[in-house]
Each structure stands twice: as structure tokens, then as C-alpha cells.
Amino acid sequence: MTRVERIHAALQAELAPIALEVNDESHKHAGHAGARDGRGHFAVRVVSDAFAGLAPLARHRRVYAALGEMMQSDIHALSIHALTPLEAGAG
């Protein structure tokens, strides 16, 4: 299973999103000091009811918690767009 697949599976299991995109942007950071250890740069867009009533920081914490150990072992940088279905125009 690739890192993108692992990230996708972890977010799917924890947040039950109605929409989820995971993009590996590591190629944009080749040579970057943080990329030397093999961890990647990723961007996620998550649309979930789990974010209802949460401030942006709390939403990010939910994403970090869902990814758990991957934040230490696989992910160097993570761009997060965490929306409710209403905010995403899907509700």
C-alpha cells in the first residue's frame, strides 16, 4: 500500500468523509531539507460532517489524530483543507 493509500484509508476510517482527495506533492520539494529523510509532502481535502462546529485548528487536529504515527514516520508536510459538507457546497 502506498503512502497516499495509507493516508486515504486512515482519513476514511476516522472521519467518514463524503469527499476526500489526497495528493502527493513531494516532487515539488525535491532537495528540500525536510524531504531528505524520506518523508513526503502531501495535500488533503476532506469534506466531513465530523468538522461541524469545529474551528479550523480543531479540524486540523482531527486530521493529525487520524493519521497518527504517519505524521512522524511518513509525512513531513501536510496541507489541509477540512470542510463541512455545507461549506463545500455538498450539503
BELFEN-V833276 format. One record per residue. N is the residue number from 1. RES is the residue in three letters. PHI is phi as a letter, one per 40 degrees, with the letter a starting at -180 (NA if undefined). Layout:
n={N & N}
res={RES & RES}
phi={PHI & PHI}
This chain:
n={1 & 2 & 3 & 4 & 5 & 6 & 7 & 8 & 9 & 10 & 11 & 12 & 13 & 14 & 15 & 16 & 17 & 18 & 19 & 20 & 21 & 22 & 23 & 24 & 25 & 26 & 27 & 28 & 29 & 30 & 31 & 32 & 33 & 34 & 35 & 36 & 37 & 38 & 39 & 40 & 41 & 42 & 43 & 44 & 45 & 46 & 47 & 48 & 49 & 50 & 51 & 52 & 53 & 54 & 55 & 56 & 57 & 58 & 59 & 60 & 61 & 62 & 63 & 64 & 65 & 66 & 67 & 68 & 69 & 70 & 71 & 72 & 73 & 74 & 75 & 76 & 77 & 78 & 79 & 80 & 81 & 82 & 83 & 84 & 85 & 86 & 87 & 88 & 89 & 90 & 91}
res={MET & THR & ARG & VAL & GLU & ARG & ILE & HIS & ALA & ALA & LEU & GLN & ALA & GLU & LEU & ALA & PRO & ILE & ALA & LEU & GLU & VAL & ASN & ASP & GLU & SER & HIS & LYS & HIS & ALA & GLY & HIS & ALA & GLY & ALA & ARG & ASP & GLY & ARG & GLY & HIS & PHE & ALA & VAL & ARG & VAL & VAL & SER & ASP & ALA & PHE & ALA & GLY & LEU & ALA & PRO & LEU & ALA & ARG & HIS & ARG & ARG & VAL & TYR & ALA & ALA & LEU & GLY & GLU & MET & MET & GLN & SER & ASP & ILE & HIS & ALA & LEU & SER & ILE & HIS & ALA & LEU & THR & PRO & LEU & GLU & ALA & GLY & ALA & GLY}
phi={NA & c & c & c & c & c & c & d & c & c & c & c & c & c & b & f & c & c & a & a & b & b & b & c & b & d & c & c & b & d & g & c & d & c & c & c & c & g & c & b & b & b & b & b & b & b & b & a & c & c & c & d & g & b & c & d & c & c & c & c & c & c & c & d & c & c & c & f & c & c & c & c & b & b & b & c & b & b & c & b & b & b & b & c & d & c & c & c & g & b & b}
